[in-house]
Amino acid sequence: MTENANNSACLQFQSQLPELIGSGKDLAADPHLQLCPSCRALLSDLESIAQAARELLPPVEPPDDLWNQIESALWNAKAAHEPERAPK
């Protein structure tokens, strides 16, 4: 593969990398990763960073009523921005 073709393949792979990682699939079988040491190294670095980030703070469960609080805040914000209607 020529250098330009390889760079193009790397750019295409890297542009899809967030979705690939987010999918939870095992990327070891990805054809591009099998052929490209540069992208394998990038993925390894990203996995190391993600693992270190997970170790910084313990996971926190949101309160049960979080979505209710968000919905209420949105309704209140909407009501605050709506013009008052004059009585008929």
PADO-440664 format. One record per residue: residue in one letter; residue number from 1; x, y, z of N, C-alpha, C, O in turn. Coordinates in pm, 1 decimal. Layout:
// residues N
@residu:A; num:NUM; nc1:X; nc2:Y; nc3:Z; cac1:X; cac2:Y; cac3:Z; cc1:X; cc2:Y; cc3:Z; oc1:X; oc2:Y; oc3:Z;
...
END
This chain:
// residues 88
@residu:M; num:1; nc1:85.3; nc2:-116.7; nc3:0.0; cac1:0.0; cac2:0.0; cac3:0.0; cc1:90.2; cc2:123.3; cc3:0.0; oc1:191.1; oc2:125.7; oc3:70.4;
@residu:T; num:2; nc1:55.8; nc2:223.7; nc3:-76.4; cac1:135.4; cac2:344.5; cac3:-80.2; cc1:111.9; cc2:426.1; cc3:45.5; oc1:14.1; oc2:405.3; oc3:117.3;
@residu:E; num:3; nc1:204.2; nc2:520.8; nc3:71.8; cac1:191.9; cac2:602.1; cac3:193.2; cc1:63.9; cc2:684.2; cc3:192.2; oc1:-3.2; oc2:693.7; oc3:295.0;
@residu:N; num:4; nc1:27.9; nc2:744.4; nc3:77.6; cac1:-95.0; cac2:823.8; cac3:69.9; cc1:-218.2; cc2:737.4; cc3:92.4; oc1:-310.7; oc2:777.9; oc3:162.9;
@residu:A; num:5; nc1:-219.9; nc2:620.1; nc3:33.6; cac1:-333.2; cac2:529.7; cac3:52.4; cc1:-342.0; cc2:486.4; cc3:198.2; oc1:-451.5; oc2:476.3; oc3:253.5;
@residu:N; num:6; nc1:-226.2; nc2:460.4; nc3:261.1; cac1:-224.1; cac2:419.9; cac3:400.6; cc1:-272.7; cc2:534.9; cc3:489.2; oc1:-351.0; oc2:513.4; oc3:581.7;
@residu:N; num:7; nc1:-225.4; nc2:658.8; nc3:460.3; cac1:-271.6; cac2:774.3; cac3:538.2; cc1:-422.3; cc2:791.5; cc3:524.7; oc1:-491.1; oc2:821.5; oc3:622.3;
@residu:S; num:8; nc1:-472.5; nc2:772.7; nc3:404.4; cac1:-615.7; cac2:784.9; cac3:380.6; cc1:-692.1; cc2:678.4; cc3:459.1; oc1:-795.8; oc2:707.5; oc3:518.7;
@residu:A; num:9; nc1:-642.1; nc2:557.9; nc3:459.2; cac1:-706.6; cac2:449.4; cac3:533.7; cc1:-702.0; cc2:478.1; cc3:683.8; oc1:-798.2; oc2:451.2; oc3:755.8;
@residu:C; num:10; nc1:-590.2; nc2:532.7; nc3:730.2; cac1:-578.0; cac2:566.8; cac3:872.4; cc1:-675.7; cc2:677.8; cc3:908.8; oc1:-743.6; oc2:669.8; oc3:1011.2;
@residu:L; num:11; nc1:-683.2; nc2:780.9; nc3:826.1; cac1:-776.0; cac2:890.6; cac3:853.9; cc1:-920.1; cc2:841.6; cc3:857.3; oc1:-998.1; oc2:882.7; oc3:943.1;
@residu:Q; num:12; nc1:-955.0; nc2:754.9; nc3:765.1; cac1:-1090.1; cac2:701.3; cac3:762.1; cc1:-1116.5; cc2:617.6; cc3:887.8; oc1:-1220.8; oc2:632.0; oc3:951.6;
@residu:F; num:13; nc1:-1022.7; nc2:531.4; nc3:922.6; cac1:-1038.3; cac2:448.2; cac3:1042.2; cc1:-1049.1; cc2:535.4; cc3:1166.8; oc1:-1136.6; oc2:513.8; oc3:1250.6;
@residu:Q; num:14; nc1:-960.1; nc2:633.9; nc3:1178.9; cac1:-958.5; cac2:718.6; cac3:1297.4; cc1:-1085.0; cc2:803.2; cc3:1308.7; oc1:-1129.0; oc2:834.1; oc3:1419.4;
@residu:S; num:15; nc1:-1143.4; nc2:840.7; nc3:1196.0; cac1:-1268.0; cac2:917.3; cac3:1201.8; cc1:-1383.4; cc2:831.1; cc3:1253.5; oc1:-1479.7; oc2:883.6; oc3:1309.4;
@residu:Q; num:16; nc1:-1374.3; nc2:700.7; nc3:1235.3; cac1:-1477.7; cac2:608.4; cac3:1282.0; cc1:-1448.1; cc2:553.2; cc3:1421.4; oc1:-1531.3; oc2:484.4; oc3:1480.6;
@residu:L; num:17; nc1:-1330.1; nc2:583.5; nc3:1472.9; cac1:-1285.5; cac2:524.4; cac3:1598.9; cc1:-1378.6; cc2:554.3; cc3:1717.3; oc1:-1406.1; oc2:462.6; oc3:1794.7;
@residu:P; num:18; nc1:-1428.5; nc2:677.1; nc3:1735.7; cac1:-1519.9; cac2:697.8; cac3:1850.2; cc1:-1642.4; cc2:606.4; cc3:1846.4; oc1:-1682.3; oc2:550.9; oc3:1948.8;
@residu:E; num:19; nc1:-1701.2; nc2:591.2; nc3:1728.6; cac1:-1818.2; cac2:503.4; cac3:1717.6; cc1:-1779.6; cc2:357.9; cc3:1740.1; oc1:-1853.7; oc2:282.9; oc3:1803.5;
@residu:L; num:20; nc1:-1664.1; nc2:317.8; nc3:1688.6; cac1:-1618.8; cac2:180.1; cac3:1706.7; cc1:-1594.9; cc2:149.9; cc3:1854.1; oc1:-1635.0; oc2:44.7; oc3:1903.9;
@residu:I; num:21; nc1:-1529.4; nc2:242.7; nc3:1923.5; cac1:-1502.9; cac2:222.9; cac3:2066.2; cc1:-1634.4; cc2:222.0; cc3:2142.6; oc1:-1655.5; oc2:137.8; oc3:2229.8;
@residu:G; num:22; nc1:-1723.0; nc2:315.9; nc3:2109.8; cac1:-1851.4; cac2:325.7; cac3:2177.8; cc1:-1941.4; cc2:206.0; cc3:2154.9; oc1:-2031.6; oc2:180.1; oc3:2234.5;
@residu:S; num:23; nc1:-1917.8; nc2:132.7; nc3:2046.9; cac1:-2002.1; cac2:17.3; cac3:2017.0; cc1:-1977.3; cc2:-98.9; cc3:2112.1; oc1:-2062.0; oc2:-187.0; oc3:2126.9;
@residu:G; num:24; nc1:-1861.2; nc2:-99.1; nc3:2176.4; cac1:-1828.6; cac2:-207.4; cac3:2267.7; cc1:-1777.5; cc2:-332.5; cc3:2198.7; oc1:-1746.7; oc2:-432.1; oc3:2264.2;
@residu:K; num:25; nc1:-1768.3; nc2:-327.6; nc3:2066.4; cac1:-1719.0; cac2:-443.7; cac3:1992.8; cc1:-1569.7; cc2:-463.1; cc3:2017.0; oc1:-1497.6; oc2:-368.3; oc3:2047.9;
@residu:D; num:26; nc1:-1525.0; nc2:-586.8; nc3:2002.5; cac1:-1382.2; cac2:-617.0; cac3:2011.1; cc1:-1317.4; cc2:-571.2; cc3:1881.3; oc1:-1347.7; oc2:-624.6; oc3:1774.6;
@residu:L; num:27; nc1:-1229.6; nc2:-473.9; nc3:1889.6; cac1:-1168.6; cac2:-417.3; cac3:1769.5; cc1:-1046.4; cc2:-495.0; cc3:1722.1; oc1:-990.6; oc2:-463.1; oc3:1617.1;
@residu:A; num:28; nc1:-1004.3; nc2:-595.3; nc3:1796.6; cac1:-884.6; cac2:-670.4; cac3:1759.9; cc1:-896.2; cc2:-734.6; cc3:1622.1; oc1:-795.5; oc2:-754.3; oc3:1554.0;
@residu:A; num:29; nc1:-1017.4; nc2:-767.1; nc3:1581.2; cac1:-1036.4; cac2:-833.7; cac3:1452.3; cc1:-1052.1; cc2:-734.4; cc3:1336.7; oc1:-1064.9; oc2:-775.7; oc3:1221.4;
@residu:D; num:30; nc1:-1051.0; nc2:-605.3; nc3:1366.2; cac1:-1067.3; cac2:-506.3; cac3:1259.8; cc1:-953.7; cc2:-520.6; cc3:1158.4; oc1:-836.9; oc2:-522.7; oc3:1197.2;
@residu:P; num:31; nc1:-985.8; nc2:-530.3; nc3:1030.3; cac1:-882.1; cac2:-550.4; cac3:928.1; cc1:-777.0; cc2:-439.8; cc3:926.5; oc1:-658.7; oc2:-467.2; oc3:906.5;
@residu:H; num:32; nc1:-819.1; nc2:-315.5; nc3:947.4; cac1:-720.7; cac2:-206.9; cac3:943.9; cc1:-623.8; cc2:-218.3; cc3:1061.5; oc1:-503.5; oc2:-197.9; oc3:1045.4;
@residu:L; num:33; nc1:-676.0; nc2:-250.6; nc3:1178.9; cac1:-588.4; cac2:-263.7; cac3:1295.4; cc1:-488.7; cc2:-377.3; cc3:1279.8; oc1:-375.8; oc2:-369.2; oc3:1328.1;
@residu:Q; num:34; nc1:-530.7; nc2:-482.4; nc3:1212.3; cac1:-440.1; cac2:-594.9; cac3:1191.8; cc1:-322.8; cc2:-556.8; cc3:1102.5; oc1:-214.7; oc2:-614.7; oc3:1113.4;
@residu:L; num:35; nc1:-344.1; nc2:-459.0; nc3:1013.7; cac1:-239.5; cac2:-420.4; cac3:919.0; cc1:-164.1; cc2:-293.8; cc3:957.4; oc1:-59.1; oc2:-266.0; oc3:899.5;
@residu:C; num:36; nc1:-214.3; nc2:-216.4; nc3:1052.8; cac1:-159.2; cac2:-83.2; cac3:1078.8; cc1:-107.3; cc2:-70.1; cc3:1222.7; oc1:-186.1; oc2:-56.3; oc3:1316.2;
@residu:P; num:37; nc1:23.7; nc2:-74.3; nc3:1239.8; cac1:79.4; cac2:-60.8; cac3:1374.7; cc1:54.7; cc2:78.5; cc3:1435.3; oc1:43.2; oc2:91.7; oc3:1557.1;
@residu:S; num:38; nc1:46.8; nc2:179.4; nc3:1352.7; cac1:23.3; cac2:314.9; cac3:1401.5; cc1:-114.8; cc2:327.7; cc3:1465.6; oc1:-128.1; oc2:384.0; oc3:1574.2;
@residu:C; num:39; nc1:-216.1; nc2:276.1; nc3:1399.3; cac1:-351.8; cac2:281.7; cac3:1454.5; cc1:-367.7; cc2:187.7; cc3:1573.4; oc1:-444.2; oc2:217.8; oc3:1665.0;
@residu:R; num:40; nc1:-297.7; nc2:75.1; nc3:1574.4; cac1:-299.0; cac2:-14.2; cac3:1690.6; cc1:-241.4; cc2:58.3; cc3:1811.3; oc1:-295.0; oc2:48.0; oc3:1921.6;
@residu:A; num:41; nc1:-131.3; nc2:132.2; nc3:1790.6; cac1:-69.0; cac2:207.3; cac3:1899.4; cc1:-162.8; cc2:317.4; cc3:1948.2; oc1:-174.5; oc2:340.2; oc3:2068.6;
@residu:L; num:42; nc1:-229.4; nc2:385.4; nc3:1855.6; cac1:-325.0; cac2:489.4; cac3:1893.2; cc1:-437.0; cc2:430.7; cc3:1978.4; oc1:-471.2; oc2:486.2; oc3:2082.8;
@residu:L; num:43; nc1:-493.7; nc2:319.8; nc3:1935.0; cac1:-601.4; cac2:255.8; cac3:2010.0; cc1:-552.7; cc2:213.7; cc3:2148.8; oc1:-624.5; oc2:230.4; oc3:2247.3;
@residu:S; num:44; nc1:-433.5; nc2:160.2; nc3:2156.6; cac1:-376.8; cac2:118.9; cac3:2285.5; cc1:-361.7; cc2:239.7; cc3:2377.4; oc1:-393.5; oc2:231.9; oc3:2496.1;
@residu:D; num:45; nc1:-313.3; nc2:351.2; nc3:2323.0; cac1:-299.6; cac2:473.2; cac3:2403.1; cc1:-435.8; cc2:521.8; cc3:2452.2; oc1:-450.2; oc2:559.8; oc3:2568.4;
@residu:L; num:46; nc1:-535.1; nc2:520.7; nc3:2364.4; cac1:-669.1; cac2:564.9; cac3:2402.9; cc1:-728.0; cc2:475.0; cc3:2510.7; oc1:-792.1; oc2:523.6; oc3:2603.9;
@residu:E; num:47; nc1:-706.8; nc2:345.1; nc3:2498.6; cac1:-756.2; cac2:251.8; cac3:2600.9; cc1:-687.7; cc2:275.9; cc3:2734.8; oc1:-751.8; oc2:267.1; oc3:2839.5;
@residu:S; num:48; nc1:-556.5; nc2:306.5; nc3:2732.4; cac1:-483.2; cac2:335.5; cac3:2855.7; cc1:-535.5; cc2:462.7; cc3:2921.0; oc1:-552.3; oc2:468.1; oc3:3042.8;
@residu:I; num:49; nc1:-561.2; nc2:565.4; nc3:2839.6; cac1:-614.4; cac2:691.6; cac3:2891.4; cc1:-752.4; cc2:669.6; cc3:2952.3; oc1:-781.5; oc2:720.5; oc3:3060.6;
@residu:A; num:50; nc1:-836.5; nc2:594.8; nc3:2884.0; cac1:-971.3; cac2:567.9; cac3:2934.5; cc1:-966.2; cc2:491.7; cc3:3066.3; oc1:-1042.4; oc2:521.6; oc3:3158.3;
@residu:Q; num:51; nc1:-877.7; nc2:394.3; nc3:3076.0; cac1:-864.4; cac2:317.1; cac3:3200.1; cc1:-816.3; cc2:407.0; cc3:3313.2; oc1:-867.5; oc2:398.4; oc3:3424.8;
@residu:A; num:52; nc1:-718.2; nc2:493.4; nc3:3285.9; cac1:-668.4; cac2:584.7; cac3:3388.7; cc1:-778.8; cc2:680.3; cc3:3433.9; oc1:-789.4; oc2:710.9; oc3:3552.6;
@residu:A; num:53; nc1:-859.9; nc2:727.0; nc3:3341.2; cac1:-969.5; cac2:817.9; cac3:3375.3; cc1:-1071.5; cc2:747.7; cc3:3464.2; oc1:-1123.4; oc2:808.3; oc3:3558.0;
@residu:R; num:54; nc1:-1101.1; nc2:621.0; nc3:3436.4; cac1:-1196.8; cac2:546.3; cac3:3517.9; cc1:-1145.5; cc2:529.2; cc3:3661.0; oc1:-1224.4; oc2:519.4; oc3:3755.0;
@residu:E; num:55; nc1:-1014.0; nc2:525.7; nc3:3676.7; cac1:-955.2; cac2:503.8; cac3:3809.1; cc1:-943.6; cc2:632.6; cc3:3890.2; oc1:-916.8; oc2:627.1; oc3:4010.2;
@residu:L; num:56; nc1:-963.1; nc2:748.0; nc3:3827.2; cac1:-949.2; cac2:874.9; cac3:3899.0; cc1:-1054.5; cc2:891.3; cc3:4007.3; oc1:-1022.9; oc2:927.6; oc3:4120.5;
@residu:L; num:57; nc1:-1176.6; nc2:865.0; nc3:3973.0; cac1:-1287.4; cac2:880.3; cac3:4067.1; cc1:-1378.4; cc2:758.0; cc3:4058.1; oc1:-1395.7; oc2:699.6; oc3:3951.1;
@residu:P; num:58; nc1:-1435.4; nc2:720.8; nc3:4170.3; cac1:-1528.8; cac2:607.5; cac3:4163.9; cc1:-1655.3; cc2:648.6; cc3:4089.3; oc1:-1691.9; oc2:766.1; oc3:4089.8;
@residu:P; num:59; nc1:-1721.1; nc2:554.8; nc3:4026.4; cac1:-1845.7; cac2:588.0; cac3:3956.8; cc1:-1950.4; cc2:634.6; cc3:4057.8; oc1:-1956.4; oc2:585.2; oc3:4170.3;
@residu:V; num:60; nc1:-2031.5; nc2:729.0; nc3:4016.2; cac1:-2136.7; cac2:782.9; cac3:4102.4; cc1:-2269.8; cc2:757.4; cc3:4034.7; oc1:-2289.2; oc2:790.3; oc3:3917.7;
@residu:E; num:61; nc1:-2360.6; nc2:698.7; nc3:4109.7; cac1:-2494.3; cac2:674.5; cac3:4057.1; cc1:-2575.6; cc2:802.5; cc3:4071.5; oc1:-2575.9; oc2:863.9; oc3:4178.2;
@residu:P; num:62; nc1:-2644.1; nc2:843.2; nc3:3966.2; cac1:-2727.2; cac2:963.1; cac3:3976.8; cc1:-2847.1; cc2:935.8; cc3:4066.3; oc1:-2890.7; oc2:821.5; oc3:4080.3;
@residu:P; num:63; nc1:-2900.3; nc2:1042.5; nc3:4127.1; cac1:-3020.2; cac2:1022.1; cac3:4210.5; cc1:-3136.0; cc2:972.0; cc3:4125.3; oc1:-3143.0; oc2:1000.2; oc3:4005.7;
@residu:D; num:64; nc1:-3226.4; nc2:898.0; nc3:4187.5; cac1:-3339.9; cac2:839.4; cac3:4116.0; cc1:-3427.0; cc2:943.6; cc3:4047.7; oc1:-3484.2; oc2:917.2; oc3:3941.9;
@residu:D; num:65; nc1:-3437.6; nc2:1062.2; nc3:4107.7; cac1:-3526.7; cac2:1163.4; cac3:4051.4; cc1:-3455.4; cc2:1263.7; cc3:3961.6; oc1:-3509.5; oc2:1370.9; oc3:3934.5;
@residu:L; num:66; nc1:-3335.8; nc2:1231.2; nc3:3915.2; cac1:-3259.0; cac2:1325.2; cac3:3832.5; cc1:-3334.9; cc2:1368.2; cc3:3708.6; oc1:-3340.8; oc2:1487.4; oc3:3678.3;
@residu:W; num:67; nc1:-3393.3; nc2:1273.4; nc3:3636.0; cac1:-3464.7; cac2:1309.8; cac3:3513.3; cc1:-3585.6; cc2:1396.9; cc3:3543.4; oc1:-3618.3; oc2:1486.9; oc3:3466.1;
@residu:N; num:68; nc1:-3651.9; nc2:1370.8; nc3:3654.9; cac1:-3764.2; cac2:1456.3; cac3:3694.7; cc1:-3716.6; cc2:1598.2; cc3:3723.2; oc1:-3784.1; oc2:1694.5; oc3:3686.8;
@residu:Q; num:69; nc1:-3601.7; nc2:1611.9; nc3:3787.5; cac1:-3545.7; cac2:1744.0; cac3:3816.3; cc1:-3509.5; cc2:1817.4; cc3:3686.9; oc1:-3533.8; oc2:1937.3; oc3:3674.0;
@residu:I; num:70; nc1:-3451.8; nc2:1745.3; nc3:3592.5; cac1:-3414.7; cac2:1805.9; cac3:3463.9; cc1:-3539.5; cc2:1851.1; cc3:3390.2; oc1:-3545.0; oc2:1963.1; oc3:3339.4;
@residu:E; num:71; nc1:-3640.3; nc2:1763.7; nc3:3384.1; cac1:-3764.5; cac2:1798.5; cac3:3315.2; cc1:-3830.1; cc2:1921.1; cc3:3379.5; oc1:-3877.6; oc2:2010.4; oc3:3309.3;
@residu:S; num:72; nc1:-3832.4; nc2:1924.7; nc3:3510.0; cac1:-3891.8; cac2:2037.3; cac3:3581.3; cc1:-3816.1; cc2:2166.4; cc3:3551.7; oc1:-3877.4; oc2:2271.0; oc3:3530.1;
@residu:A; num:73; nc1:-3683.8; nc2:2159.4; nc3:3550.6; cac1:-3603.2; cac2:2277.7; cac3:3520.3; cc1:-3628.6; cc2:2326.2; cc3:3378.0; oc1:-3633.5; oc2:2446.8; oc3:3353.6;
@residu:L; num:74; nc1:-3644.9; nc2:2233.6; nc3:3284.0; cac1:-3673.5; cac2:2272.3; cac3:3145.4; cc1:-3809.5; cc2:2340.4; cc3:3134.0; oc1:-3823.6; oc2:2441.8; oc3:3065.6;
@residu:W; num:75; nc1:-3909.7; nc2:2283.6; nc3:3201.8; cac1:-4044.2; cac2:2344.5; cac3:3198.0; cc1:-4041.8; cc2:2483.1; cc3:3260.3; oc1:-4103.7; oc2:2576.0; oc3:3208.5;
@residu:N; num:76; nc1:-3969.9; nc2:2497.2; nc3:3372.2; cac1:-3960.6; cac2:2627.1; cac3:3438.5; cc1:-3889.5; cc2:2729.0; cc3:3349.8; oc1:-3931.0; oc2:2844.7; oc3:3342.8;
@residu:A; num:77; nc1:-3783.7; nc2:2687.4; nc3:3282.7; cac1:-3711.6; cac2:2777.7; cac3:3192.9; cc1:-3800.1; cc2:2819.0; cc3:3076.7; oc1:-3799.3; oc2:2935.2; oc3:3036.0;
@residu:K; num:78; nc1:-3876.1; nc2:2724.7; nc3:3023.4; cac1:-3966.4; cac2:2756.2; cac3:2912.4; cc1:-4072.6; cc2:2855.3; cc3:2957.4; oc1:-4101.3; oc2:2952.2; oc3:2887.0;
@residu:A; num:79; nc1:-4130.9; nc2:2831.7; nc3:3073.9; cac1:-4235.3; cac2:2920.6; cac3:3125.1; cc1:-4180.4; cc2:3060.3; cc3:3150.9; oc1:-4251.3; oc2:3158.8; oc3:3130.6;
@residu:A; num:80; nc1:-4056.2; nc2:3070.5; nc3:3194.9; cac1:-3996.0; cac2:3200.6; cac3:3223.3; cc1:-3972.9; cc2:3280.5; cc3:3096.3; oc1:-3968.0; oc2:3403.4; oc3:3101.3;
@residu:H; num:81; nc1:-3958.5; nc2:3213.8; nc3:2982.6; cac1:-3930.7; cac2:3281.7; cac3:2856.2; cc1:-4054.9; cc2:3304.9; cc3:2772.0; oc1:-4048.7; oc2:3374.9; oc3:2670.9;
@residu:E; num:82; nc1:-4166.2; nc2:3247.9; nc3:2811.4; cac1:-4289.5; cac2:3268.5; cac3:2735.0; cc1:-4350.7; cc2:3402.4; cc3:2775.4; oc1:-4355.3; oc2:3435.5; oc3:2893.9;
@residu:P; num:83; nc1:-4397.7; nc2:3479.4; nc3:2677.2; cac1:-4462.4; cac2:3606.2; cac3:2711.7; cc1:-4595.5; cc2:3579.6; cc3:2782.1; oc1:-4668.0; oc2:3485.3; oc3:2750.5;
@residu:E; num:84; nc1:-4624.2; nc2:3666.4; nc3:2878.2; cac1:-4753.1; cac2:3651.7; cac3:2949.0; cc1:-4865.2; cc2:3689.0; cc3:2854.3; oc1:-4853.7; oc2:3783.9; oc3:2776.8;
@residu:R; num:85; nc1:-4971.5; nc2:3615.1; nc3:2861.1; cac1:-5087.5; cac2:3643.0; cac3:2776.5; cc1:-5188.3; cc2:3728.0; cc3:2855.7; oc1:-5216.9; oc2:3701.3; oc3:2972.3;
@residu:A; num:86; nc1:-5238.6; nc2:3826.9; nc3:2791.0; cac1:-5338.1; cac2:3911.4; cac3:2855.0; cc1:-5468.9; cc2:3834.2; cc3:2865.3; oc1:-5502.8; oc2:3757.2; oc3:2775.5;
@residu:P; num:87; nc1:-5543.1; nc2:3854.5; nc3:2975.0; cac1:-5671.9; cac2:3784.0; cac3:2988.6; cc1:-5771.7; cc2:3832.7; cc3:2881.8; oc1:-5768.2; oc2:3948.9; oc3:2841.2;
@residu:K; num:88; nc1:-5857.3; nc2:3745.6; nc3:2838.7; cac1:-5954.7; cac2:3779.6; cac3:2734.3; cc1:-6077.5; cc2:3842.6; cc3:2792.4; oc1:-6169.7; oc2:3877.4; oc3:2718.8;
END
